[in-house]
Amino acid sequence: MSIPYGRQWIDDADVSAVVDALRSEWLTTGPAVATFEQSIAAEAGADAAIAVSSGTAALHAAYAAARVGEGDVVLTTPLTFVATAATAAQLGARIEFADVDPATGNLDPAAAEAAMTDRTRVVAAVDYAGHPVELDELRSIAHARGALLLEDAAHSIGSTYRGAAVGSIADITTFSFFPTKNLTTAEGGAVVTSDARLADGARAYRTHGLVRDPERQRMPDEGPWHQEVHEFGLNYRLPDVLAALGTSQLSRLAMFKQRRTRIFERYSDELADLGLTLPVKHAHVDPMWHLYPLRVPAADRRRIFEELRARGILVQVNYIPVYWHPVFEDLGYRRGLCPVAEQYYREEISLPMYAALTDDDQSRVIDAVREVLA
Ligand SMILES: Cc1ncc(COP(=O)(O)O)c(C=O)c1O
């Protein structure tokens, strides 16, 4: 049996929660969504959570709420999934990439600061592998130029930074609940924020920009059925069926975190003698590890990757620098822009990391890594 790099852990309580939602009055836009949103907001230490249909939708809605548009610049990291940048580009922003810290793979505050201009509307940082970015520094850098800090926390729900939950520090934070993530709703995501204006903007964007409050309508006398659109939005709603799964999963987040921490520590202990670059953890953070990013000599990465895959260890590479994607190349972005991220990419292999990974399967991974490096 092969071992994936990430996967969900669904138990009987999750199945019952989904079945209950299916048998309820509401398949979507019902009470399970509100319950899930309250639980996510509490977990994230934020005033509001807006559940959406994916982490990509969360980013798109968050940028829209930040009023990103033509003429704006969004500054981000190249070491991320393309959605972090693509959703801002979809709104007409120009994407500026700043390089990463070679230790954590996270946006380097010094590089970010050097790249800031008065047109920078949002600094979008990613908690790579689950390790929170330097939130205090990045927030100051963004605010000094009148920009907002968006934290793409697709990897890091459950992590803390200086004792505070991810979601409680940045101006606006986004989560993904894809099956490989720290908790899942199959597809899903959320925007969290304690800024009421940003919360309203993301909520409106999720549902076509519909205005239902007669006080705010331009045509309030149209009739009791009336709702109207002032600004474009999309249908990014998360159904009740999936929100119910999310609430059930969230009740086991602490256990998932313990398990991921143990797996992380065991890899770090048992691979320490191989002379590879292992992921680091700063003292002021407590990550919920989403990935175990191992770094191997760049010249051997492809062989190691293929030999691990041949042994049924379905390792992954996270990530090709975003601006290497042809869509960015066609816009004029060139290789060499962020050399640290490029080198990180050339060396990186993500080992299997998920709460349901058994000790025996982790032993298989460790033995296979040792074998292919021997
Ligand atoms: C850093 C990052 N941002 C955004 C996303 C997009 O999330 P989703 O797949 O839920 O749309 C992902 C997940 O693939 C991710 O890893």
The ligand as an ORCA input file, in Angstrom:
! r2SCAN-3c Opt
* xyz 0 1
  C      -0.763     28.098      0.716
  C      -2.056     27.757      0.040
  N      -2.903     28.744     -0.282
  C      -4.078     28.493     -0.863
  C      -4.487     27.209     -1.151
  C      -5.792     26.992     -1.850
  O      -6.682     26.230     -1.090
  P      -7.812     25.335     -1.776
  O      -7.128     24.160     -2.401
  O      -8.702     24.952     -0.641
  O      -8.503     26.184     -2.777
  C      -3.648     26.148     -0.804
  C      -4.046     24.748     -1.013
  O      -3.900     24.094     -1.951
  C      -2.399     26.419     -0.204
  O      -1.554     25.438      0.108
*
